[in-house]
Amino acid sequence: MESNFNMERFQWNIERLQIKKNLHLENNSFKPKIALIDSGIDYKHTEFNGKINLNDSYNFVNGNQDITDNLGHGTMVAGIICAENVIQGCYSNVELIVYKITDNLSYDVSKLLRAMNHSIKSKVNLINLSLSIPFDKLSEELIELFCEVFDRANKNNVIIVIAAGNQNKKLSKNFTTKYKNVFLIGASNSNGLKSSYSNFGAVDFMAPGGDWNQSEFSLDDPILTCYPTHLTTMDPLNNNLGIPKGYCISYGTSIAAAHVTGCIAYLMANYFKLTNSIFNTEYLYSILCNNKSNNQQPHYSFHGEINLFKSLNSIYNRT
């Protein structure tokens, strides 16, 4: 790729999670299955070669199997999870099943619920919901439907990772708190502190999401990820920086949730290599809670910022 753009400058997230310290998994046939419920994906992007299960993916917007991402959001999220060509995601040896539920930043909750149920039937290991869910605005009927899906996922050992939202709002405890298989994720910046926009409070973990504070703007905080090669970003900053086609810098709890999904997939693969089995959600929760980053802000989340390297060491020390 011919460009003067410094790619590594905006991949501080990889160092922050200590992903570069991890050993590569060699000869490991297990691929964690991840349901990406979002705006679709650029399935022709070179970062995702061999990673997308097109046969099981589905477009719930148009009722077909065209999962083309016309927004960019799903592709950005997927880049954080598993990119491995020009940039580095959290873990590349995964199988993505993509469920497209929107062409914009809003979505039909009924389509989300259908996609989640479909994910469980497809026997995925992880569900990534970077679009976030407005829990405080759900009707009692919808809350009951979400509880049914969360219960079904828990019985099938499916982990659900949800973006906490970008309103800088304190979240109260809600019905998700009782589910150990449901992780609500806030965003942290390059210093490991809460991102200025991130929701906080009843949040399970923080993870790199970058930052964008107009009054104190720094180019040290956005994160580099993928973007659909058939779209042109309208963001003047991306254009002015000379970022190559197919990539962009971004921020948000969507990005943070994707980091957690990718890191869990990596931990899952390591555990499987050692035990030939998949850990349960209680085990996962314990290794994430006991191995957080040193820089904590306990009033912003229940368990602080994740640290992949510490959690990985915990698996090898316990097994």
C-alpha positions in Angstrom: 0.0 0.0 0.0 1.6 3.3 -1.1 0.9 6.0 1.4 2.8 8.3 3.6 0.2 7.8 6.3 1.6 6.5 9.6 -0.6 3.5 10.3 1.0 2.6 13.7 0.3 6.1 15.1 -3.4 5.2 15.3 -3.0 1.6 16.5 -2.2 2.5 20.1 -5.1 0.3 21.1 -3.1 -2.8 20.3 -0.3 -1.8 22.6 -2.8 -0.6 25.2 -4.3 -4.1 25.4 -0.9 -5.6 25.3 -1.9 -7.7 22.3 1.6 -7.6 20.8 2.9 -9.5 23.8 0.7 -12.5 23.0 2.1 -15.6 21.4 0.6 -16.6 18.1 -1.6 -19.7 18.2 -0.1 -22.2 15.9 -1.9 -25.3 14.5 -5.1 -24.4 16.3 -8.1 -25.6 14.3 -10.7 -24.0 16.6 -12.2 -20.8 15.2 -14.5 -18.9 17.5 -17.8 -18.1 15.8 -18.8 -14.5 16.1 -22.2 -13.0 15.1 -21.7 -9.4 13.9 -25.1 -7.8 14.1 -24.7 -4.5 12.4 -24.9 -2.6 9.1 -23.2 -5.4 7.2 -19.6 -5.7 6.1 -17.4 -5.1 3.1 -17.0 -8.8 2.5 -14.5 -8.2 -0.4 -12.1 -6.2 1.9 -8.7 -7.9 2.0 -8.6 -7.6 5.8 -11.4 -10.2 6.0 -10.2 -12.9 3.5 -11.3 -16.3 4.7 -13.1 -15.0 7.8 -16.7 -14.5 6.7 -19.3 -17.3 6.5 -21.3 -16.0 3.6 -23.6 -19.0 3.6 -25.0 -18.4 7.1 -24.9 -14.6 6.9 -28.2 -12.8 6.3 -29.7 -9.4 5.5 -32.7 -8.8 7.7 -33.4 -5.4 6.1 -34.1 -6.8 2.6 -34.7 -10.4 3.4 -31.7 -11.8 1.4 -28.1 -12.7 1.8 -26.6 -9.4 0.5 -24.6 -8.2 3.5 -23.0 -5.3 1.7 -22.2 -2.5 4.2 -23.5 0.8 2.8 -22.9 2.7 6.0 -19.4 1.7 7.1 -20.2 0.9 10.8 -20.1 -2.9 10.6 -16.9 -2.9 8.6 -15.2 -0.6 11.1 -16.3 -2.9 14.0 -15.1 -6.0 12.1 -11.7 -4.4 11.5 -11.1 -4.0 15.2 -12.2 -7.6 15.9 -10.2 -9.5 13.3 -8.2 -7.4 10.7 -4.8 -8.9 9.9 -3.5 -7.6 6.6 -2.4 -4.0 6.6 -3.6 -3.3 10.2 -4.0 -5.5 13.2 -7.2 -6.5 14.9 -7.5 -8.3 18.2 -7.6 -11.9 16.8 -7.7 -12.9 13.2 -8.5 -16.7 13.4 -12.3 -16.3 13.7 -15.4 -17.1 11.7 -17.7 -14.1 11.2 -21.4 -14.6 10.6 -22.8 -11.2 9.6 -26.4 -10.2 10.2 -27.3 -6.9 8.6 -30.1 -5.1 10.4 -29.7 -1.6 9.2 -28.4 0.8 6.5 -28.2 3.7 8.9 -27.4 4.4 12.6 -31.0 3.5 13.7 -32.5 0.1 13.5 -35.7 -1.9 14.1 -35.5 -3.7 17.5 -37.5 -6.6 16.1 -34.8 -7.2 13.5 -32.2 -7.1 16.2 -34.1 -9.7 18.2 -34.5 -11.9 15.2 -30.8 -11.7 14.4 -29.9 -12.6 18.0 -32.2 -15.6 17.9 -30.7 -16.6 14.6 -27.2 -16.3 16.0 -28.0 -18.7 18.9 -29.5 -21.2 16.5 -26.3 -21.0 14.4 -24.3 -22.0 17.5 -22.1 -18.9 17.6 -19.8 -18.4 20.6 -20.1 -14.6 20.6 -22.6 -11.9 19.6 -21.2 -8.4 19.0 -23.8 -5.6 19.3 -21.9 -2.4 18.7 -25.0 -0.6 17.6 -25.9 -0.4 21.4 -29.4 -0.8 22.9 -31.5 2.0 24.5 -32.3 0.0 27.6 -33.9 2.9 29.4 -36.4 3.4 26.6 -37.6 -0.2 26.1 -41.2 -1.2 26.8 -41.9 -3.9 29.3 -42.8 -6.2 26.4 -39.4 -5.6 24.7 -37.6 -6.1 28.0 -39.3 -9.5 28.4 -38.2 -10.4 24.9 -34.6 -9.4 25.5 -34.6 -11.4 28.7 -35.8 -14.5 26.8 -33.0 -14.1 24.3 -30.4 -13.5 27.0 -31.6 -16.6 28.9 -31.5 -18.6 25.7 -28.0 -17.4 25.0 -26.8 -18.2 28.5 -28.1 -21.7 28.3 -26.2 -22.2 25.1 -23.0 -20.6 26.5 -23.2 -17.6 24.1 -21.5 -14.4 25.2 -23.1 -11.1 24.2 -21.0 -7.9 24.0 -22.9 -4.6 23.8 -21.7 -1.0 23.3 -22.7 1.2 26.3 -23.5 4.3 24.1 -21.9 7.6 23.4 -23.9 10.2 25.4 -21.6 10.6 28.4 -24.5 9.5 30.5 -24.5 7.6 33.8 -26.4 4.4 33.3 -28.4 2.9 36.1 -28.5 -0.8 36.8 -31.0 -2.6 34.5 -32.1 -6.1 33.7 -28.8 -6.9 31.9 -26.9 -6.7 35.2 -28.0 -10.2 36.3 -26.6 -11.9 33.2 -23.0 -13.0 33.5 -23.0 -13.7 29.7 -24.0 -10.1 28.8 -21.2 -7.5 28.9 -21.9 -3.8 28.6 -18.8 -2.0 27.4 -17.7 1.6 27.9 -14.8 3.3 26.0 -11.4 4.3 27.3 -8.8 6.7 25.7 -5.1 6.2 25.0 -4.3 6.9 28.7 -6.8 4.3 29.9 -9.2 6.9 31.2 -12.9 7.1 30.4 -13.5 8.6 26.9 -15.2 12.0 27.1 -18.3 10.7 25.3 -18.7 7.3 26.8 -21.6 6.3 28.9 -20.6 5.0 32.4 -22.0 3.7 35.7 -23.7 0.3 35.2 -21.0 -0.7 32.7 -19.1 -4.0 33.1 -15.8 -3.2 31.4 -14.0 -0.4 29.6 -11.9 -1.0 26.5 -10.1 1.3 24.0 -12.6 3.3 22.0 -10.5 6.4 21.4 -11.7 9.9 22.1 -12.9 13.0 20.3 -13.1 16.1 22.5 -13.4 19.3 20.4 -12.2 21.5 23.2 -9.1 19.4 23.9 -8.7 17.6 20.5 -5.6 15.4 20.1 -4.8 13.2 17.1 -3.4 10.7 19.6 -6.8 9.3 20.5 -8.7 8.1 17.4 -8.2 4.5 16.4 -7.4 3.1 12.9 -9.8 0.5 11.5 -11.3 -0.7 8.2 -13.8 1.1 6.0 -15.7 -0.2 3.0 -13.6 0.0 -0.1 -16.6 1.0 -2.2 -17.4 4.0 -0.1 -15.7 7.3 0.3 -15.6 8.7 3.8 -17.1 12.2 4.1 -15.0 12.9 7.2 -12.6 15.8 6.2 -10.1 14.7 8.9 -9.7 11.2 7.3 -9.3 12.8 3.9 -6.8 15.4 5.1 -4.6 12.8 6.8 -4.2 10.9 3.6 -5.6 7.6 5.0 -5.6 4.9 2.3 -8.8 3.8 0.8 -10.4 1.0 2.8 -9.4 2.5 6.1 -10.4 5.3 8.5 -9.8 6.5 12.0 -12.8 6.4 14.3 -13.9 6.3 18.0 -16.8 5.2 20.1 -18.1 2.5 22.4 -18.8 0.6 19.2 -15.1 0.3 18.8 -14.6 -0.5 22.5 -17.2 -3.4 22.3 -15.4 -4.8 19.3 -12.1 -4.9 21.2 -13.8 -6.9 24.0 -15.3 -9.3 21.4 -12.0 -9.9 19.7 -10.1 -10.3 23.0 -12.6 -12.8 24.2 -12.3 -14.8 21.0 -8.5 -14.9 21.5 -8.9 -16.0 25.1 -11.4 -18.7 24.0 -9.0 -20.0 21.4 -6.1 -20.3 23.9 -8.3 -22.0 26.4 -9.5 -24.5 23.8 -5.9 -25.2 22.7 -5.1 -26.1 26.3 -8.3 -28.0 27.3 -10.0 -28.9 24.1 -13.1 -27.3 25.5 -14.8 -23.9 25.6 -14.9 -22.0 28.9 -18.2 -21.0 30.5 -19.2 -17.4 31.1 -18.4 -17.6 34.8 -14.8 -18.6 34.1 -14.5 -15.8 31.5 -16.0 -13.2 33.9 -13.5 -14.2 36.6 -10.4 -13.9 34.4 -11.5 -10.5 33.0 -12.4 -9.1 36.5 -9.1 -10.3 38.1 -6.8 -9.0 35.4 -7.7 -5.4 34.7 -5.5 -2.6 33.7 -3.7 -0.8 36.5 -5.3 2.6 35.7 -8.7 2.4 37.3 -11.7 4.7 37.6 -14.1 2.6 39.7 -16.9 5.1 39.6 -17.1 4.7 35.8 -17.5 1.0 35.5 -17.9 -2.2 37.6 -14.5 -3.7 36.7 -12.4 -1.2 34.8 -10.4 -1.6 31.6 -9.6 -5.0 30.3 -6.1 -6.3 29.9 -5.7 -9.1 27.4 -2.2 -10.2 28.4 -3.0 -10.5 32.1 -6.2 -12.5 31.3 -4.2 -14.8 29.0 -1.6 -15.4 31.7 -4.4 -16.2 34.1 -5.6 -19.0 31.7 -2.2 -20.5 31.5 -1.6 -20.3 35.2 -4.9 -21.9 36.1 -4.9 -24.7 33.5 
